[in-house]
Amino acid sequence: MSETQHYQIGNFSFQNGTTLPTVSLAYQDINPSAEKTALVVTCFRGRLPNTCTFASGALKSYRVIVVALFGNGESSSPSTTPGFPSTVDYPDCVRAQHQLLLDGLKISTLDVVVGFSMGGQATYHWTMMYPEMVKNAIIICSSARTSGHNRQFLEGPKAALENATDYVPVALRTSATPACVRGIRAFGKAYSAWLTSADWFDQQLYTSLGFNSQSAWDETTTGANYNGWDADDLLAMLGMWQRGDITALGKEPNLEASLVRINIPVLLMPCQSDQYFRWEASEKESKMILNATFKPIPSVWGHIGGAGACKEDTQWMDNEISQFLSR
Amino acid sequence: MSETQHYQIGNFSFQNGTTLPTVSLAYQDINPSAEKTALVVTCFRGRLPNTCTFASGALKSYRVIVVALFGNGESSSPSTTPGFPSTVDYPDCVRAQHQLLLDGLKISTLDVVVGFSMGGQATYHWTMMYPEMVKNAIIICSSARTSGHNRQFLEGPKAALENATDYVPVALRTSATPACVRGIRAFGKAYSAWLTSADWFDQQLYTSLGFNSQSAWDETTTGANYNGWDADDLLAMLGMWQRGDITALGKEPNLEASLVRINIPVLLMPCQSDQYFRWEASEKESKMILNATFKPIPSVWGHIGGAGACKEDTQWMDNEISQFLSR
């Protein structure tokens, strides 16, 4: 496993107007001597060590840079950085990542950018913000613009956390403030049924993860899986996700006009059973992109099928990525 | 509009072991002189006056008794009844409804029982508990057993409410306890994206309800729509829903063996875009019931399509019910 490194950027201005004297980007540099380079961006509640990178499969012959979104607790986040802006957006993340690559790592060409979920939305921003630098893009279980339905679903965990009895915004916390436990648990509960799919529950596939009941799965999924996550970091990322929209870059007035500008090959891999980043939306996007390959993951694992939660799905994606990159 | 009446039952024992000296069932008696009789059962967060009864359409020539589930704030509920049991279940509701009809209204035959959502689950219980009394059943957007996915989705609003800063269980409230506002709002938020469908949001169908934006729709849907609802009443109904399972009646060991006992005609009308009471589950049930008619509502209105939220869907259901009852 690769070690996590940190790259500092001085005097960084976020698009909400906040400027910080220093921000930090956490990243891993896997197989750094390889000729071709891939960038993989983390997802919501994603940390570098557990990101599905395909580095031992389809990207085995690539240098793989894995970079953490702002707000994930590894890169600068509300929990790590006093004065962190009240809102952070994909363009902030992608601009900082661009600086890391160009100035920090002296990389000026990315053979491929890969992202799952929020990482996929960041990947879309890469194709729009630095088109000259990206040769291929792989968007897994994601969308160019967060749908109204997806935005509304996120209102649930957000409200569950913000109204919880032990939620205190980071700016108001003291050394005596107890940890936010109930709020994060409620967040996890309000999120949990969206993660997979109705068929996944019907087939009791939590048993394939080693849980002998749905409530045992719930206990870990809405509990231990949030260990180490700060309430305000979750909220910072969630807000970025809700606002996710490549048309907000202002380069083109609408989605079709934006997507048609993408002139590199794009592999779109939604999951057939994803409840919020739906394959139907990816299919529509694929028709607006000049050179798109649309390959829905045939799985009942829903959204997390694209995150590497199911070995067969990961193998399937790995094969598709290999084919896509070797065409 | 019919007036709400109350029927008192003395010495009522709930299946959790609690006995109350009196419980009250709220009901409406529409068109009482008609020859044929229909029973309509309320749904989750459903009140008698806003229940979709088909009384001016397909059931125009019927006496329509509309009856409120325990926990809805009209029939006995945590908010109205000191010592209300910590759990209430469908068999409690249906047993009490049976007493209302047989002893109170002297009705011994129901030409049809109709229910949407939780009302549909109650209807399933009617067919199993009092088969000799029911001639037809109409189950709208519901299921004979709450799915694992549905149970998990409900964990979200439940946790959002129970962990909220202003939630106080009814037994611990005093006259100084402020109303639970934030908790109920969080409940509504965690529920809201499930109500309709992703396509409904894509098509911005909140505009057809008079809202000019998704956030205006959200404001009412997660706010004003909960006016007058007590936190513990919502939780009582939610628990009943989560435990909803006709096999728990113990008459047969599994779902198929239970459903095959139903020997009356059943009309199953799930909605094609319902995210939790899915049409696929209703279709499976329809294959286990000897005399089932399976008619999915062709709509993007999701679950609430079956509640009368969209005029076209309601008209469609009304036609199907007419055909079903006149066969």
Boltz contact constraints between the chains, C-beta under 6 A:
constraints:
  - contact:
      token1: [A, 148]
      token2: [B, 201]
      max_distance: 6.0
  - contact:
      token1: [A, 148]
      token2: [B, 214]
      max_distance: 6.0
  - contact:
      token1: [A, 149]
      token2: [B, 193]
      max_distance: 6.0
  - contact:
      token1: [A, 149]
      token2: [B, 198]
      max_distance: 6.0
  - contact:
      token1: [A, 149]
      token2: [B, 201]
      max_distance: 6.0
  - contact:
      token1: [A, 152]
      token2: [B, 192]
      max_distance: 6.0
  - contact:
      token1: [A, 152]
      token2: [B, 193]
      max_distance: 6.0
  - contact:
      token1: [A, 153]
      token2: [B, 193]
      max_distance: 6.0
  - contact:
      token1: [A, 155]
      token2: [B, 189]
      max_distance: 6.0
  - contact:
      token1: [A, 156]
      token2: [B, 156]
      max_distance: 6.0
  - contact:
      token1: [A, 156]
      token2: [B, 189]
      max_distance: 6.0
  - contact:
      token1: [A, 156]
      token2: [B, 190]
      max_distance: 6.0
  - contact:
      token1: [A, 159]
      token2: [B, 186]
      max_distance: 6.0
  - contact:
      token1: [A, 159]
      token2: [B, 189]
      max_distance: 6.0
  - contact:
      token1: [A, 160]
      token2: [B, 160]
      max_distance: 6.0
  - contact:
      token1: [A, 160]
      token2: [B, 186]
      max_distance: 6.0
  - contact:
      token1: [A, 160]
      token2: [B, 190]
      max_distance: 6.0
  - contact:
      token1: [A, 163]
      token2: [B, 164]
      max_distance: 6.0
  - contact:
      token1: [A, 163]
      token2: [B, 182]
      max_distance: 6.0
  - contact:
      token1: [A, 163]
      token2: [B, 186]
      max_distance: 6.0
  - contact:
      token1: [A, 164]
      token2: [B, 163]
      max_distance: 6.0
  - contact:
      token1: [A, 165]
      token2: [B, 165]
      max_distance: 6.0
  - contact:
      token1: [A, 182]
      token2: [B, 163]
      max_distance: 6.0
  - contact:
      token1: [A, 186]
      token2: [B, 159]
      max_distance: 6.0
  - contact:
      token1: [A, 186]
      token2: [B, 160]
      max_distance: 6.0
  - contact:
      token1: [A, 186]
      token2: [B, 163]
      max_distance: 6.0
  - contact:
      token1: [A, 189]
      token2: [B, 155]
      max_distance: 6.0
  - contact:
      token1: [A, 189]
      token2: [B, 156]
      max_distance: 6.0
  - contact:
      token1: [A, 189]
      token2: [B, 159]
      max_distance: 6.0
  - contact:
      token1: [A, 190]
      token2: [B, 156]
      max_distance: 6.0
  - contact:
      token1: [A, 190]
      token2: [B, 160]
      max_distance: 6.0
  - contact:
      token1: [A, 190]
      token2: [B, 190]
      max_distance: 6.0
  - contact:
      token1: [A, 192]
      token2: [B, 152]
      max_distance: 6.0
  - contact:
      token1: [A, 193]
      token2: [B, 149]
      max_distance: 6.0
  - contact:
      token1: [A, 193]
      token2: [B, 152]
      max_distance: 6.0
  - contact:
      token1: [A, 193]
      token2: [B, 153]
      max_distance: 6.0
  - contact:
      token1: [A, 198]
      token2: [B, 149]
      max_distance: 6.0
  - contact:
      token1: [A, 198]
      token2: [B, 278]
      max_distance: 6.0
  - contact:
      token1: [A, 201]
      token2: [B, 148]
      max_distance: 6.0
  - contact:
      token1: [A, 201]
      token2: [B, 149]
      max_distance: 6.0
  - contact:
      token1: [A, 214]
      token2: [B, 148]
      max_distance: 6.0
  - contact:
      token1: [A, 278]
      token2: [B, 198]
      max_distance: 6.0
